[in-house]
Amino acid sequence: MGELGDLLRQSREQLGLTLDDIQASTHIKSSYLEALEEERFDDLPNLVVRRGFLRNYASVLNLDPNYVLDLHDGHDQDTASSGGPTMSEHGIRFKSISMARPGRISPDLLIGLVLIATLVGVVVAVFYVYQDSLLPLLPEPDTTPPAATADAAFILPTPTPAPTKTPTPTITPIPLYYTGVTVELLITDESWVQVLVDDVKAFEGILKVGEQRHWTGTRQVAVRVGNAGGVEAIVNGESLGAMGEPAQVTDQVWVKMEEGAASALTPTPTVVTEQ
């Protein structure tokens, strides 16, 4: 124990005070007070805290704080000159750090790699030794061919024998008898259509591509179309082709002739010029 520690301890004992009494007065832990008396300065947080503890401790012991701090600073200078650890004025301790470049692989990492390699080797060895007893535990592969599905049938069709040719019976067509005028319109291009059946309007509107309509009149059927090239006319089952040219407005009237006349139906096409 040096001069500073002896001064603190002897002054406290002369006043009849214990470390617990000093702790109650200064709120400094008794372990820190004991470290000051024994000059174990490394047990204290840092230089700034240490100097503050010494100042408060000196005040309680009726000592001159500046004298106590001078003793402390002289102790630090002696420690620095003897080659011991040094501190800055802010209580930061300096230590020597080796500037040698560390190795690329640390010993701990090398040991870990060796352990992992050893573990893998043990697992592989156990597998090869006991593979005969382990393999039966694995599920056997299913060798059953997959059931044929609808999609598979299209991808890999099963060949079927060619059918035996049989004579195709001749079908005698049943004649259709029309009691009036039946006009069927097949739309190949969108067109506006107006239909009069026996002088009565039966339809007016736009028909789309693919639509097919028919009307039957007792005496006549009159049709006006706005795109004659996109409308095919079928009269009493006979196709008469397109009613005209594309984008042409055309009127056609089919009239049922009296019995004995030269023709059963007389189409009367009329081309209407747009104004």
Residue pairs with C-beta under 8 A, 6 or more apart in sequence:
1 9
1 37
1 38
1 39
2 39
2 75
3 71
4 36
4 39
4 68
4 71
4 72
4 75
5 36
5 37
5 38
5 39
7 63
7 68
7 71
8 36
8 37
8 57
8 58
8 61
8 68
9 37
11 61
11 62
11 63
12 18
12 19
12 22
12 37
12 61
15 61
15 62
17 60
17 61
19 30
19 33
19 34
20 30
22 28
22 30
22 33
22 57
22 60
23 29
23 30
23 33
25 60
26 33
26 53
26 56
26 57
26 60
28 53
28 56
28 57
31 43
32 43
32 44
32 53
33 53
33 57
35 41
35 43
35 44
36 44
36 50
36 53
36 54
36 57
39 75
41 50
41 75
44 50
44 53
45 91
46 87
46 90
46 91
46 92
46 93
47 76
47 87
47 88
47 89
47 90
47 91
47 92
48 90
48 91
49 91
50 72
50 91
51 69
51 72
54 65
54 68
54 69
54 72
55 65
55 68
55 69
57 68
58 64
58 65
58 67
58 68
58 69
59 65
76 87
79 85
79 86
80 86
85 93
85 94
85 95
86 93
86 94
87 93
87 94
88 94
127 134
146 152
148 158
176 236
176 237
178 236
178 237
179 218
180 216
180 217
180 218
180 219
180 256
181 216
181 217
181 218
181 219
181 220
181 221
181 235
181 236
181 254
181 255
181 256
181 265
182 214
182 215
182 216
182 221
182 235
182 236
182 237
183 195
183 214
183 215
183 216
183 217
183 221
183 223
183 233
183 234
183 235
183 254
184 212
184 213
184 214
184 233
184 234
184 235
185 193
185 195
185 207
185 212
185 213
185 214
185 223
185 231
185 232
185 233
185 234
186 212
186 231
186 232
186 234
187 207
187 208
187 209
187 210
187 211
187 212
187 230
187 231
187 232
188 209
188 230
188 231
188 232
188 242
189 209
189 227
189 229
189 230
189 231
189 246
190 206
190 207
190 208
190 209
190 227
190 230
191 206
191 207
191 225
191 226
191 227
191 228
191 230
191 231
192 205
192 206
192 225
192 226
192 227
193 203
193 204
193 205
193 206
193 207
193 213
193 223
193 224
193 225
193 226
193 231
194 201
194 203
194 204
194 223
194 224
194 225
195 201
195 202
195 203
195 204
195 213
195 215
195 221
195 222
195 223
196 202
196 221
196 222
196 223
197 215
197 216
197 217
197 220
197 221
198 217
198 218
198 219
198 220
198 221
199 220
199 222
202 215
203 213
203 215
207 213
207 231
209 230
214 234
215 221
217 256
218 256
219 255
219 256
220 253
220 254
220 255
220 256
221 253
221 254
222 251
222 252
222 253
222 254
223 233
223 243
223 251
223 252
223 253
224 249
224 250
224 251
224 272
225 231
225 243
225 244
225 249
225 250
226 249
227 246
227 247
227 248
228 242
228 243
228 244
228 245
228 246
228 248
228 249
228 250
229 242
229 243
229 244
229 245
229 246
229 247
229 248
230 242
230 246
231 242
231 243
232 239
232 240
232 241
232 242
232 243
233 239
233 240
233 241
233 242
233 243
233 252
234 240
235 254
235 265
235 267
236 264
236 265
240 267
243 250
243 252
243 269
244 250
244 269
244 271
248 271
249 271
249 272
249 273
249 274
250 269
250 270
250 271
250 272
251 269
251 270
251 271
251 272
252 267
252 268
252 269
252 270
253 267
253 268
253 270
254 265
254 266
254 267
254 268
255 265
255 266
255 268
256 264
256 265
257 263
257 264
257 265
257 266
